[in-house]
Amino acid sequence: MSVTPSPQQNHLLATLPREVVERLLPHLELVDMPLGMVLYESGDTLRHVYFPTDSIVSLLYVMESGASAEISVVGNDGVIGVALFMGGESTTSRAIVQSAGSAYRVLGKRFKEEFNRHGEMLHLMLRYSQALITQMAQTAVCNRHHSIDQQLCRWLLLSLDRLSGSQLAMTQELIANMLGVRREGVTEAAGKLHRLGVIDYSRGLITVRDRERLESLSCECYAVVKSETDRLLPCNAPHLTH
């Protein structure tokens, strides 16, 4: 029997004071997040914000040619729809589910009402936005200067941090699309990690066997993002996860 995800599985919602959560709770809608679902396209007006519980969403920049590359990844650490409460109402990125699960969503209008109270919600969302900007900036640097092997390690670690457990349901083709590289490059990089005993890969399921080794093989980009996220959002630190 499946267990209904709780809003508390999202670290941001779990951090908010009880009175804030109680005001939001009647407006939170649990929604399925199937693999490949597009929450919004570039230029769309955002209607909802999403708080993932056990799903992961990638924010991608899509070129006119159709080519794309991931600029950030969001899971139970955060929220989808930052542009809505930052005043932009739309964004130039695409949001697509890269790991299936669930999320709680709330209408943007109701969310902004809470944000504009100038209370805990506002300060928490601004800190989260800063952490997200750090991830975007570091991803851009990583994609430009580091090998596919290092990028894959960073990507796996960031994704795992935003889920519970050590497994990712993910095809190599999808990973290649996220990283903006050829599938053959991902296949080769994943094969190296498998031979080192760091990961197992079978039928679209990646299992991390040696987390410590994976971190040692990653570039410094993962550590930079994790350190800044933990500094700005102590709720996402390992000892406080739910």
N, C-alpha and C positions, 0 to 999 in steps of 0.2 A: 504494500500500500504506500503510495507516494505521500510525502509530507509537503504541505503547502509552505512555500518559502515565507519567511518573516521579514518585515521591513527592517528589522534589526540586523539582518544579514548584510545590509549595506552599511558600511562604516560611517558614512556621513550622517545617515538617518539615526544610527545608533549613538552618535555623539551629541545630537541636539538635545536640549533640555526637554523634559517630559511635556511641559505645557505647549512647546512648539510642535512636538510630534502629535499631541492630541488635537491641535488645530488642523494639522495636515491630514491626519489619519482618515477622516471621512472622505477625503478627496483623492486618496491614493488608490489606484486601480492596478491590480495584479494582471500582467499581460505575459503571454508566451513570447519568447524570443528565439524563433527557429533559425538554424544556420542559414546565412545568406540573406536574411531579411534586411531590407534597407529602411532605416528609420527616417532618413531625409536625404535628399539630393542637394548638390551645390545650388545655392540661390533660393532654395525653398524657404518660405516663412515658417518658423518653428511654432508649433502649437502646443507641444508637451515637453516636459523634461522627464528623463528616465533615470531611475536609480537601480542599476543592475544588482541582483542578489547572487545568482550563480551563472551568469552569462558574461561574455566579453564582447565589447563593441569596438571596432576599429574606426578611427577617423582617417579618411583617405583624401588626398588631393588628386583629382582626376584631370588629366590633360585633354585637350581637344581631340587628340588622336585616339583617346580611349585608354591610354596607358595610365596607371595609377601607382601611388606609393603611400604607405601608411605614415601619418604624421604623429599619431598617438594612439594609445590603447587604454580603454576604460573598462573596469569591471566593478567588483564589489567595493572598490576604493573610492568610487566617485559618482559623477552624474553626467548624463548626456544632455546638452542643450545650454551650454555656458553662454552662448551668444545671446540667448533670450533674456537672461537677467543682467547681462552686461550692456544692454541697450541696443544691440545690433539687429535683433529679431530674425536675422538670417545669417548664413555663413557660406564660405566658399568650399567647404569640405562635404564629403559624403560620409554618412554614418551607416555601417553595415555590421551585422552580427557575425562574429568570427568564431564564437563558441556558444552553442545553443544553451538555453536555460530560461530564466524568467527575469522580470524587472517590475518595479512599481513605477507607474507614471502618474503625473499630475498635470492638469491644465496649466499652461504657462501663466495665464492671468492670475490664477489662485496662488501659484508659486511666487510670482512677483509681489503680490500683496504681502506675503510673509517676508520676503526679501527686503521690501521697503519699510518694514517696521524698524529698521536700523538696530536690530538685535543680534542674537547669536547666529541666526541664519545668514545674515549679511556677512559677518566676519568670517564664518566658516567657508562660505562660498568664494569669498575673495582669496582666502588662503589656498583653497583648492585650485582656483584659477591660476594662481602663481605657480603651483606645483605642475599643473598641466602645461603651462608655457615653458617651464624648464624641460619637461619631457619632449615637447615639440622641438625646441632648440637643439637638445642633445641628439635627437633622432636625425635631424638634418646634418649635424656634424658627423655622426656615425655613418650615415649613408654615403657621405662624401669621402671619408678618410679611412674607413676600416673595412676589412675583408668580409666576404659573405659569411665565412665561418664565425667571425666575431659578432656580426650582425645577428646571425641566427641564435647564438648564445644569449645575447642581450634580449632578443625578442621572446625567447622561451622563458627567460627569468621574469621579465615584466609581465608576461601573460600568467605565469604560475602565481605570482604575487597577488593577482586579481581574481584568483579562484581558490577554492578549498581543495586540497589534495595535490597529487603529483602527476596527474594525467591531463592531456589536452586532446580533444577530438578535432583533428586538423589534418587536411590533406597537404601534400607538398606543393601542389599547384596553388592552393590558397595562400600558403606561406610565401610563395614566390610573388604572388600578386601583392601581398602586404608589403614585402620588402622592395618591390619594384625591380626584381632581378629575374633571370631565366630559371625555369624549373630545374634544369640540369645542375645549376649551381647549388640550389637547395638540396637536391638529391645527393650530390657529392659531399656537401657539408654535413648533412644528417648521417650519411654513411660513416664519416670519420668519427662522429660522436658515438655512433653505435659500436664501432670497432673498439673504441676506448672504454666501452662499458658505461658511458654516461647516460645514454638513452636507449630505450627499446622503441621500435616503430613497427606497427602492424595494423593493416586495414584502417588506416586513417587515425590511429590512436597512438599518441606519443606519450611514453611513460619515462619520467626522469628517474634514473637509478642512483645517480651520484650528483646531488645538488652542489656540494662543495667544489667538485671538479668543474662543474659547469660554470660556476662563478669565476673560477681561476682562469678558464679559457675565454671568458668574455672580456671585452675591452672595458676601459674605465667608465664608459657611458652609462652602464647599468648602475654602478655604484654612485655616480653623480645624481642620477634621477632618484634612486632609493633614499640617499642621504637627505636630499632636499624635501622629498615627500614626507619622510619621517620627522623632519624638523618642523615643517609647516602643519602637518596633520598627524600628531601623535596617535590618533585613533587608528592609523594604518600600520603602526609598528607591530611587529610579530606578537609581542606579549599582550597586546590589547585587542587582537582580532577575535571575531566571534565565529 
